[in-house]
């Protein structure tokens, strides 16, 4: 894995020979903009506060009240919730990140 | 939901980590080989407010680095505002300049706004550089600009476009670059684009291009031992004995992990591509929508051997290489994935008797 550090996120790029195949991106969105506190994501700062707040809201709703997120982002939110429940660092695959950003933008 | 968002496809999951941003097409030089035919500004170039608003779109697209180009980007009246804003957004910035506008206060502004890397074009020694640049004194002022920046800790890359004229002097130019204290020396063959297309005498033949490869290989280790990294740019390859092992080519990044923004807000995969390749206008759509629209760059993001042109289609490194630099492909072959400036092709053609570089389309 080649690590490309982007200050806003931690991005890990697997060095594929064919750059047209780019299902490679993992984004640690929590690293700088949020903290895990008592199993919940807490937004702390950053340019991407709105984005992180979106994640926080839906993950919390799912974990605390069993509320399913909107269909467009159900996959990404459940993936994040699984990481949170397992106590793992929360990471986003590129596809999940794009889906969440599209939802936020919409 | 804005209509544009409905078009967003998630099948492509890359991001424009590197943005080439033409701040203005205005230029104080009229270089004979300028690929952009720069001189006058474009009609309706972005205002400072528009450009600053555009910066705010970069973080969500994970933009990591923005390179200011032109024209002469330091003639743009708001370049420092953009540099400062990008610094605040944690995005690295660099500038490619002809060096003429670089004065003490310019360097101070660069440092204040976090612009810590600069590329300066030098195409040879004084008489040669000035003749190509079309302005007497251009060499001395460029050298002065380089010295100023180096003395203040800005990382300078000297950029040399190799032509039939300066090829025999590459070794001496290397010494010049070393003497200036530059960190890197970027080498690229002349691109037959813009004004560079008009003068056939500057263009490298197969034999000259191969000689360039040999010289760069021979200069690499001695230069590195003296603190200068030679950086063969796009269109210096591919998959040949002359490739630098630390810079393995993995395909053109344009439209896949880099993008070009024109000074009037139009968007291309690479600023060296012709205007017919524009995929969107930032005055009509935002960058996210343009980047992820299904038709944008689809021929670059996924393609087969059958879609490749020239000698690339039959090359055994075709799929790994992708057909080289797309700007050179379009300029020299008139097709995508078909860069004829290729050491591998030339070496193979010499053993098989295949034809040399074609004339520009």
Contacts between the chains, C-beta under 8 A, distances in Angstrom:
chain1	res1	chain2	res2	distance
A	4	B	17	7.2
A	4	B	64	7.0
A	6	B	17	7.8
A	6	B	62	5.9
A	6	B	64	5.2
A	6	B	90	7.9
A	7	B	90	3.9
A	8	B	59	5.7
A	8	B	62	7.6
A	8	B	90	5.8
A	9	B	62	6.7
A	11	B	62	6.6
A	15	B	250	7.7
A	16	B	250	7.9
A	17	B	250	5.9
A	17	B	320	5.5
A	18	B	250	7.8
A	18	B	251	7.0
A	18	B	319	6.9
A	18	B	320	7.4
A	18	B	322	8.0
A	19	B	14	7.3
A	19	B	250	5.9
A	19	B	251	5.0
A	19	B	253	6.8
A	19	B	256	5.0
A	19	B	257	6.6
A	19	B	322	7.8
A	20	B	251	7.4
A	20	B	256	6.6
A	20	B	300	7.4
A	20	B	301	4.9
A	20	B	302	5.0
A	20	B	303	7.1
A	20	B	322	7.8
A	22	B	12	6.6
A	22	B	13	4.9
A	22	B	14	3.9
A	22	B	256	7.0
A	22	B	257	8.0
A	22	B	301	7.9
A	23	B	13	5.3
A	24	B	13	7.4
A	25	B	13	6.1
A	25	B	14	7.7
A	25	B	15	7.0
A	27	B	62	7.6
A	47	B	59	5.0
A	47	B	89	6.4
A	48	B	59	6.5
A	48	B	60	7.2
A	51	B	60	7.2
A	93	B	13	7.9
A	94	B	13	3.8
A	94	B	14	7.7
A	94	B	15	7.6
A	95	B	10	5.6
A	95	B	13	5.4
A	98	B	8	7.9
A	98	B	10	5.0
A	98	B	13	6.4
A	98	B	292	7.2
A	99	B	10	6.2
A	101	B	60	5.7
A	101	B	288	7.2
A	102	B	5	6.5
A	102	B	8	5.5
A	102	B	10	7.5
A	105	B	5	6.0
A	105	B	288	6.9
A	106	B	1	4.2
A	106	B	5	5.6
